[in-house]
Amino acid sequence: MGPSRVDHRRDLEVARLQRAHSDTIGKFLSDFNASQDQYYAQVLYINGYDEVNTKLTAALQAKKVPDIVGLGSGQWWTFMLNQMLEPLESHFTGNFTADAFYDVFLSEGQVNKKTYWVPYGRSTPMCYYNRDVFSKAGLPDRAPKTWTEFRSWGESLKGMTANGQALKLTPFAMTDNGWLFNNPAWSFGGYYGQDLTVTLDSPEIVKAAQFEFDMINTDKTSYGSQTAGADFTSGLAAVNMGSTAGLTSTIKTAKFEVGTGFMPGEDKDVVPTGGGGMAMLRYISDERKAGAAKVLDFLYDAQRVADFSVASGYIPCTTAATQTTTIQDLWKKDVRYKTASDQLKYAQFQDLLTRIMPALAQDMASSLQKLYSDASASPSDIFKALATQVNQQLPPVKTAYDKVINGQS
């Protein structure tokens, strides 16, 4: 238990994205409260990324904002463009410094040489596979190197069953908002929009979509699923492409030996970063900003970052955390926890279009649901319609971007 509430302390509130790993975060803040008598920090839990926009916007309107807020990698730009986030350079202190973080994560939170968002609970997609099934099917004990190789492995599974039905190669997540699809899209040479030019209907994007569509409808080795992770751990599918954040729970839940590996490449090897990070609200008082910086300094202690990574499966976001005995021993004991960190050499953050257009996530989710569930659909038509829709939504976003980033009125 943490210390009893002391009336003279300044309240601080950390808005956390979800209750997952709440015991770990709660303990950190309890320890922070016990370590000093100036501030009293507590957690406000928000139920996932979708609820952040609504609750934070309401809090801003009511002028009762949290001091620190957890925002998704495709989410913080919206608040930055509306000038709601505090540049962090003047608040860096102790463990909470720019030099502490991996460059691929730190640079993602920077705009015009200012840092607005720092990594915490970062992830990438990763390939999970059923080692027992692979052994029985005569497949190599590794993740597929390319999407073409991955597709060919479906033939090796034909005739195998799971729970009385045909064993499938992989479920494509019907819940994907475009994050997982970044991997095949980029691997085949496409982009959603690296600048403010929409390229969602490019030949490369359509090729990636057609490839997945054919795995479902021509090969019939794969399928769309609302519960891809659960399908994998229950043994219905041999492979799942899922977040590294699910590593610990996947290992614990599966009744078989889980293998891990990099996401497949094709024309190139590439994987998107994801997960969340921390931001400070711009219009809180200087006193609260000072307190928020102390909390962040405490949270980014190397051992605490390491402990959070072990508890969750998220990638250690600071270089010092990876050097702790906790992480080094874990990697030696279970190499699966090292897969995501090793894969960072192929990591890049999501296209600008994804980061500045929150509506794109829902539009992409609807398009992918159609791709994965409608056997009569045309992948080309799906993404042509998506590109048209996004282009219609783009002008006000571009105006806000040009005003803040390029200084245009």
Secondary structure, DSSP 8 states (H G I E B T S, - for coil): ------TTSEEEEEEES-STTHHHHHHHHHHHHHH-SSEEEEEEE--SHHHHHHHHHHHHHHT---SEEEEETTTHHHHHHTT-B---GGG-BTTBSGGGB-HHHHGGGEETTEE--EEEEEE-EEEEEEHHHHHHHT--SS--SBHHHHHHTHHHHTT-EETTEE-BSEEEETT--STTTHHHHHHTT--S-SSSS--TTSHHHHHHHHHHHHHHHTS-SEEEES-HHHHHHTTSBSEEEEEGGGHHHHHHH-SS-EEEE---BSSS--EE-EEEEEEEBTTS-HHHHHHHHHHHHHHT-HHHHHHHHHHH--B--BHHHHTSHHHHHHHHH-GGGGHHHHHGGGEE---HHHHH-HHHHHHHHHHHHHHHH-TT--HHHHHHHHHHHHHHHHHHHHHHHHHHHS---
